[in-house]
Amino acid sequence: MTSKQNIFPQKRPLAGKTEHTSKLNPLYLVLWSFLPILLFIIADSFWGLEWGLIVGIATGLIEFIYSLAKEKRVEKFILADVGLLILMGIISYFLDNPIFIKLKPAILEFMLLIIILISIFSPYNIVWLMMSRMTRYIKSDLIKPQFNQMMKFIALLLIVHIVLTSFSAFYSNKVIYAFISGPLLYILTGIFLLFYWIAKKYFKYKSIPAKEFLDIIGDNGKIIGQASRDQVHRNPNLLHPAVHMHIYNSNGEILLQKRSDSKDMFPGKWDTAVGGHVISGELPDNAILREAKEELGLEDIIPERYMIYRYQDDTQSELMHVYLINLDREYKPDDNEISEIAFFKYEEILELKKTEEITPTAFIELSHIFENTDLKSFIKKEKSKKKKK
C-alpha cells in the first residue's frame, strides 16, 4: 500500500462557519434540468402550443441567465433544452394536422425517454452530466446510485404515458384523450412522487445512519458534497476530514488504543488514543470532543490543536486534524471499539512499526510529535494552566 502525506502545523484555531454547497436530492436535480420542457408540456396541454413555447423558452432563458450570473459560464445544456423546444415549435408549424397534434405530447416525451435511456444503459450518462455541471454537486457514489434508480422510475412512467397517449390518440374520443394526455400524467407523477418520498423516508436512509455521512473537500479547501463512510473508504479521490487526539502522561509516554478485531480497517492494530471522522456539518473541534467521550469516556477536556495534514493511500484520502493533550486520569474505553489501551515510549512505538502493529497515520503523527515537539514543555504548560484554574 502506497501513501503520501503533506504535513503542516496548525498555528491558529478554526473559525467561522463551514461552507457547504446545497444538499440537493436527485429529484430536485432532474426537475431543475428538465424544467423548461416540463413547463412546456403543462402549458401546452392547458393553453396551446404558442403559450407552451413562450413558457418553456422563457423558463430556459431565466435558467440560462441565472447560471451565467452565478456560475460565470455559458450553460450549454440549458441552451439544448431551449433548442429542443424551438425544434418542436417548427415541426408543429409545418405538420399542423390533427394526428400530429394529438401525438405531440407522446413525441416530446419519447425524446426525453431516449435521453434518459441513453443515460441509464450506456456509458454516456447525459442527464448526470447535466446535473453535475448545473449544480456543481460532487460526482460521488453517494447520490449517483439513487439518481440512476430514480431515472429508471421516470423512464417507466414515461413509457406508460407514451403508450397510453398514443393509443388514445387513434382509438379514444376527445374526452378520454384529453384526460390521458393531460391530467393522467400529473396523477402518475403524483403517485411517483409519493412513492419516492415513502422510499426515501422509510427505506433508503434508514440503512445509513445520519452520522455516517461525511463532507467531501475540494482542492480549494471548501466542502463540495457529501458521501458515506463506506464510500470514502473505497475512493481515494474523496478527501474527507478526520480527527486524531494524542494523549501523553507526565512521563512523556503516549497512550495508544488497540483497535478491535471487528474493525473493517486495520483490525487489531495499535492506533491513536482517540480518532474518528468529522460528521457532515460538524467542526473538527467538536468532533474530537465527541470521539473522546465515545471512545474513552473523556469529558471536560481542552485538547490543543497540533497540526493538519493530508494522508492518502490506495483506498482513502483524509484531511487529518491532530490534537495533543496531557492527561493523567482513568479512562473508560469502549469495548466495542477498543480491545485494550496502554502507554508507550517512543522506542516502543518504533518497535511496533517494525512489526507492523501500528496504523500508518498513528506512526506518521507520533514520529512528527517526538521528533519536532518538546513534550516536557507541553507538560509544563499544561501544569501551569491547571494551577491558574
C-alpha positions as CSV (number, residue, x, y, z in Angstrom):
1,M,0.0,0.0,0.0
2,T,1.5,3.3,-1.0
3,S,0.8,6.5,0.9
4,K,1.6,10.2,0.8
5,Q,1.1,13.0,3.3
6,N,1.6,16.7,3.4
7,I,2.1,17.9,7.0
8,F,1.8,21.5,8.2
9,P,1.4,22.8,11.8
10,Q,-1.9,24.5,12.7
11,K,-1.0,27.8,14.2
12,R,-4.4,29.3,14.7
13,P,-7.9,27.9,15.6
14,L,-10.5,27.2,13.0
15,A,-13.0,30.0,12.9
16,G,-16.3,30.8,11.3
17,K,-18.8,28.5,9.7
18,T,-18.0,25.7,7.4
19,E,-19.0,26.5,3.8
20,H,-21.4,24.0,2.2
21,T,-22.9,23.6,-1.2
22,S,-26.7,22.9,-1.3
23,K,-27.7,19.4,-0.2
24,L,-29.6,18.6,-3.3
25,N,-31.6,15.4,-3.8
26,P,-31.8,13.6,-7.1
27,L,-35.4,14.6,-7.8
28,Y,-34.6,18.3,-7.5
29,L,-31.7,17.8,-9.9
30,V,-33.9,16.2,-12.5
31,L,-36.7,18.8,-12.2
32,W,-34.2,21.6,-12.5
33,S,-32.6,20.2,-15.6
34,F,-35.9,19.5,-17.5
35,L,-37.9,22.4,-16.1
36,P,-38.3,24.2,-19.4
37,I,-39.6,21.1,-21.1
38,L,-41.8,20.1,-18.2
39,L,-43.4,23.5,-18.1
40,F,-43.8,23.5,-21.9
41,I,-45.8,20.2,-21.6
42,I,-48.0,21.6,-18.9
43,A,-48.6,25.0,-20.6
44,D,-49.2,23.3,-24.0
45,S,-51.8,21.0,-22.6
46,F,-53.8,23.8,-21.0
47,W,-53.3,26.8,-23.3
48,G,-51.9,25.5,-26.6
49,L,-48.6,25.4,-28.5
50,E,-47.9,29.1,-28.5
51,W,-48.1,29.6,-24.8
52,G,-46.3,26.3,-24.2
53,L,-43.4,27.6,-26.3
54,I,-43.4,31.0,-24.6
55,V,-43.4,29.5,-21.1
56,G,-40.8,26.8,-21.9
57,I,-38.4,29.2,-23.7
58,A,-38.8,31.9,-21.1
59,T,-38.0,29.4,-18.3
60,G,-34.9,28.2,-20.2
61,L,-33.7,31.7,-20.7
62,I,-34.2,32.5,-17.0
63,E,-32.2,29.5,-16.0
64,F,-29.5,30.4,-18.5
65,I,-29.2,34.0,-17.2
66,Y,-29.1,32.7,-13.6
67,S,-26.3,30.2,-14.4
68,L,-24.4,32.9,-16.3
69,A,-24.7,35.4,-13.4
70,K,-24.0,32.9,-10.6
71,E,-21.6,30.4,-12.2
72,K,-20.0,32.8,-14.7
73,R,-20.3,30.4,-17.5
74,V,-22.4,29.6,-20.6
75,E,-24.6,26.6,-19.7
76,K,-24.9,24.6,-22.9
77,F,-27.4,22.1,-21.6
78,I,-29.9,24.8,-20.9
79,L,-29.5,26.1,-24.4
80,A,-30.0,22.5,-25.6
81,D,-33.4,22.4,-23.8
82,V,-34.4,25.7,-25.4
83,G,-33.3,24.5,-28.8
84,L,-35.3,21.3,-28.4
85,L,-38.4,23.4,-27.7
86,I,-37.8,25.6,-30.7
87,L,-37.4,22.5,-32.9
88,M,-40.7,21.2,-31.6
89,G,-42.4,24.5,-32.5
90,I,-41.0,24.4,-36.0
91,I,-42.1,20.8,-36.5
92,S,-45.6,21.7,-35.1
93,Y,-45.9,24.6,-37.5
94,F,-45.1,22.5,-40.6
95,L,-47.0,19.4,-39.5
96,D,-50.2,21.1,-38.5
97,N,-52.6,18.1,-38.6
98,P,-54.9,16.6,-36.0
99,I,-53.0,13.3,-35.6
100,F,-49.7,15.1,-35.1
101,I,-51.2,17.5,-32.6
102,K,-52.6,14.5,-30.6
103,L,-49.3,12.7,-30.8
104,K,-47.2,15.7,-29.9
105,P,-47.1,15.0,-26.1
106,A,-46.1,11.4,-26.8
107,I,-43.4,12.5,-29.3
108,L,-41.9,15.0,-26.8
109,E,-41.9,12.5,-24.0
110,F,-40.4,9.9,-26.3
111,M,-37.5,12.3,-27.0
112,L,-37.0,12.7,-23.2
113,L,-37.2,8.9,-22.8
114,I,-34.4,8.4,-25.4
115,I,-32.1,10.8,-23.4
116,I,-32.9,9.0,-20.1
117,L,-32.4,5.5,-21.6
118,I,-29.0,6.5,-23.1
119,S,-28.1,7.9,-19.6
120,I,-29.1,4.7,-17.8
121,F,-27.9,2.0,-20.1
122,S,-24.8,3.5,-21.9
123,P,-21.5,4.9,-20.7
124,Y,-22.7,8.4,-21.7
125,N,-24.8,9.5,-18.8
126,I,-26.1,12.7,-20.3
127,V,-28.5,13.6,-17.6
128,W,-26.0,13.0,-14.8
129,L,-23.5,15.2,-16.6
130,M,-26.2,17.9,-16.8
131,M,-26.8,17.6,-13.1
132,S,-23.2,17.8,-12.2
133,R,-22.5,20.9,-14.3
134,M,-25.6,22.8,-13.4
135,T,-25.3,22.3,-9.6
136,R,-21.6,21.6,-9.2
137,Y,-22.7,18.7,-7.0
138,I,-19.9,16.2,-6.3
139,K,-19.7,13.3,-8.7
140,S,-19.6,10.7,-5.9
141,D,-21.1,7.3,-5.4
142,L,-23.4,8.7,-2.7
143,I,-26.1,10.3,-4.9
144,K,-25.4,8.7,-8.3
145,P,-27.0,5.2,-7.5
146,Q,-30.1,6.9,-6.1
147,F,-30.1,9.2,-9.1
148,N,-29.9,6.3,-11.6
149,Q,-32.6,4.4,-9.7
150,M,-34.9,7.4,-9.9
151,M,-34.2,7.7,-13.6
152,K,-35.5,4.2,-14.1
153,F,-38.7,5.0,-12.4
154,I,-39.1,8.1,-14.6
155,A,-38.4,6.1,-17.7
156,L,-41.1,3.6,-16.7
157,L,-43.5,6.5,-16.0
158,L,-42.8,8.0,-19.5
159,I,-43.2,4.6,-21.3
160,V,-46.6,4.0,-19.7
161,H,-47.8,7.5,-20.5
162,I,-46.4,7.4,-24.1
163,V,-48.2,4.1,-24.8
164,L,-51.5,5.3,-23.3
165,T,-51.3,8.7,-25.1
166,S,-50.5,7.1,-28.5
167,F,-53.3,4.6,-28.1
168,S,-55.9,7.2,-27.1
169,A,-54.8,9.5,-30.0
170,F,-56.0,6.9,-32.5
171,Y,-58.8,4.9,-30.7
172,S,-60.3,7.2,-28.0
173,N,-62.8,10.0,-28.0
174,K,-61.7,13.6,-27.3
175,V,-62.7,13.4,-23.6
176,I,-60.7,10.3,-22.9
177,Y,-57.8,11.5,-24.9
178,A,-57.8,14.9,-23.1
179,F,-57.7,13.1,-19.7
180,I,-54.9,10.6,-20.7
181,S,-52.7,13.2,-22.4
182,G,-53.0,15.8,-19.6
183,P,-54.4,15.0,-16.1
184,L,-53.3,11.4,-16.2
185,L,-49.7,12.4,-16.5
186,Y,-50.0,14.6,-13.4
187,I,-51.7,11.8,-11.5
188,L,-49.0,9.3,-12.4
189,T,-46.4,11.9,-11.5
190,G,-48.1,12.4,-8.1
191,I,-48.1,8.7,-7.4
192,F,-44.4,8.5,-8.4
193,L,-43.5,11.4,-6.1
194,L,-45.5,9.8,-3.2
195,F,-43.6,6.5,-3.8
196,Y,-40.3,8.3,-4.0
197,W,-41.0,10.2,-0.7
198,I,-42.0,6.9,1.1
199,A,-39.0,5.1,-0.2
200,K,-36.7,7.9,0.8
201,K,-38.2,8.4,4.3
202,Y,-38.7,4.8,5.4
203,F,-36.3,2.6,3.4
204,K,-33.3,4.3,1.8
205,Y,-31.9,6.5,4.7
206,K,-32.6,4.1,7.5
207,S,-29.8,1.8,6.2
208,I,-27.2,4.5,6.6
209,P,-27.2,6.5,9.9
210,A,-27.0,10.2,9.5
211,K,-23.7,10.3,11.4
212,E,-22.1,8.2,8.7
213,F,-22.3,11.0,6.1
214,L,-19.1,12.9,5.7
215,D,-18.2,16.1,3.9
216,I,-16.1,15.9,0.8
217,I,-13.4,18.6,0.4
218,G,-12.3,20.0,-2.9
219,D,-8.9,21.2,-4.0
220,N,-9.8,24.7,-2.8
221,G,-10.4,23.5,0.7
222,K,-14.1,24.1,0.5
223,I,-16.8,21.5,1.1
224,I,-18.2,20.3,-2.3
225,G,-20.5,17.5,-1.3
226,Q,-21.1,14.5,1.0
227,A,-20.5,10.8,0.9
228,S,-21.0,7.8,3.2
229,R,-18.3,6.3,5.4
230,D,-18.1,3.2,3.3
231,Q,-17.8,5.2,0.0
232,V,-14.9,7.4,1.2
233,H,-13.0,4.3,2.3
234,R,-13.2,2.9,-1.2
235,N,-12.3,6.0,-3.2
236,P,-9.0,7.9,-2.6
237,N,-10.4,10.8,-4.6
238,L,-12.9,11.7,-1.9
239,L,-10.9,13.8,0.5
240,H,-12.8,14.0,3.8
241,P,-11.9,15.4,7.3
242,A,-10.9,13.2,10.3
243,V,-9.6,13.9,13.8
244,H,-6.9,12.3,16.0
245,M,-6.0,13.1,19.5
246,H,-2.8,12.0,21.2
247,I,-2.7,11.7,24.9
248,Y,0.6,11.8,26.8
249,N,1.1,11.4,30.6
250,S,3.5,13.2,32.9
251,N,6.3,10.8,32.0
252,G,6.1,11.8,28.3
253,E,4.6,8.4,27.3
254,I,1.9,8.3,24.6
255,L,-1.4,6.5,25.1
256,L,-2.4,4.1,22.3
257,Q,-5.6,2.1,21.8
258,K,-5.7,-1.3,20.2
259,R,-8.4,-1.4,17.6
260,S,-11.0,-4.1,17.9
261,D,-10.6,-7.2,15.7
262,S,-14.1,-6.4,14.3
263,K,-12.9,-3.2,12.7
264,D,-13.1,-3.2,8.9
265,M,-9.8,-1.2,8.7
266,F,-6.6,-2.1,10.5
267,P,-8.2,-4.6,12.9
268,G,-6.1,-5.5,15.9
269,K,-3.6,-2.6,15.2
270,W,-2.4,0.0,17.7
271,D,-3.8,3.4,16.9
272,T,-4.1,6.9,18.2
273,A,-5.7,7.3,21.6
274,V,-8.8,8.9,20.0
275,G,-9.8,9.1,16.4
276,G,-12.7,9.3,14.1
277,H,-14.5,11.0,11.3
278,V,-15.9,14.5,11.2
279,I,-19.7,14.2,10.7
280,S,-21.1,16.2,7.8
281,G,-21.8,19.8,9.1
282,E,-19.6,19.2,12.2
283,L,-16.5,21.2,13.2
284,P,-13.3,19.3,13.9
285,D,-13.1,20.8,17.4
286,N,-16.5,19.4,18.2
287,A,-15.7,16.1,16.5
288,I,-12.7,15.4,18.7
289,L,-14.6,16.1,21.9
290,R,-17.4,13.7,20.8
291,E,-14.9,11.0,19.8
292,A,-13.0,11.4,23.1
293,K,-16.3,10.9,25.1
294,E,-17.4,7.9,22.9
295,E,-14.1,6.1,22.9
296,L,-12.5,6.8,26.3
297,G,-15.3,8.4,28.3
298,L,-13.4,11.7,28.5
299,E,-15.3,14.9,29.3
300,D,-14.3,18.4,30.3
301,I,-11.1,18.4,28.3
302,I,-9.5,21.1,26.2
303,P,-7.1,19.5,23.7
304,E,-4.6,21.7,21.9
305,R,-4.6,21.9,18.1
306,Y,-1.3,20.4,16.9
307,M,-1.3,20.1,13.1
308,I,-3.3,19.4,10.0
309,Y,-2.0,17.1,7.2
310,R,-3.3,15.2,4.2
311,Y,-3.0,11.5,4.2
312,Q,-3.7,9.3,1.1
313,D,-3.3,5.7,0.3
314,D,-4.8,3.3,-2.2
315,T,-8.2,3.3,-0.6
316,Q,-8.9,6.7,1.1
317,S,-7.8,10.3,1.4
318,E,-8.1,12.1,4.7
319,L,-7.6,15.7,5.8
320,M,-6.4,14.9,9.4
321,H,-6.8,17.4,12.2
322,V,-4.4,16.3,15.0
323,Y,-4.8,17.3,18.7
324,L,-2.5,16.9,21.6
325,I,-3.3,16.8,25.4
326,N,-1.6,16.0,28.7
327,L,-3.8,13.8,30.9
328,D,-3.2,11.6,34.0
329,R,-6.6,10.1,34.7
330,E,-8.7,7.0,34.5
331,Y,-10.0,6.0,31.1
332,K,-13.2,4.1,30.2
333,P,-12.6,2.6,26.7
334,D,-15.5,1.5,24.6
335,D,-15.3,-2.3,24.4
336,N,-17.0,-2.4,21.0
337,E,-14.3,-0.1,19.5
338,I,-11.2,-0.9,21.6
339,S,-9.7,-4.1,22.8
340,E,-7.1,-2.5,25.1
341,I,-5.2,0.7,25.9
342,A,-1.6,1.2,27.0
343,F,1.1,3.9,27.3
344,F,4.2,3.6,25.1
345,K,7.6,5.3,24.9
346,Y,8.9,6.3,21.5
347,E,11.4,3.4,21.4
348,E,8.5,1.0,21.9
349,I,6.5,2.7,19.1
350,L,9.4,2.2,16.8
351,E,9.3,-1.5,17.6
352,L,5.6,-1.5,16.8
353,K,6.4,-0.1,13.4
354,K,9.0,-2.8,12.7
355,T,6.4,-5.5,13.4
356,E,3.7,-3.6,11.6
357,E,1.5,-3.5,14.7
358,I,0.6,0.2,14.4
359,T,-1.6,2.1,11.9
360,P,0.2,4.2,9.3
361,T,-1.4,7.5,10.4
362,A,-0.6,6.9,14.1
363,F,3.1,6.3,13.3
364,I,3.3,9.4,11.0
365,E,1.8,11.6,13.7
366,L,3.8,10.2,16.6
367,S,7.1,10.4,14.6
368,H,6.3,14.1,13.9
369,I,5.5,14.7,17.6
370,F,8.5,13.0,19.1
371,E,10.9,14.4,16.5
372,N,9.6,18.0,16.4
373,T,8.0,18.6,19.8
374,D,9.3,19.0,23.3
375,L,6.7,17.1,25.3
376,K,8.3,18.3,28.5
377,S,7.4,21.9,27.6
378,F,3.9,20.8,26.8
379,I,3.7,19.2,30.2
380,K,4.9,22.3,32.0
381,K,2.4,24.4,30.0
382,E,-0.4,22.1,31.0
383,K,0.6,22.2,34.7
384,S,0.7,26.0,34.7
385,K,-2.8,26.1,33.1
386,K,-4.1,23.8,35.9
387,K,-2.5,25.9,38.6
388,K,-4.2,29.1,37.2
389,K,-7.5,27.3,37.3
